[in-house]
Amino acid sequence: MDKKPLFKAPYDLKDVSILFSIVALFLLITAVLGNNLFGIFQDNVNFG
């Protein structure tokens, strides 16, 4: 079997940083979208 293992002990720093930046971007986008959606929801529905 000449397959590359999914998790090598010495982590490839470049791979980790790319993965981390993707996750960070995803969280940022979802946070902004969620905030905007919740704002629209609050505008349309009067609480109280």
Contacts in CASP RR format, 6 or more apart in sequence:
PFRMAT RR
TARGET T0000
AUTHOR 0000-0000-0000
METHOD contacts of the structure
MODEL  1
MDKKPLFKAPYDLKDVSILFSIVALFLLITAVLGNNLFGIFQDNVNFG
END
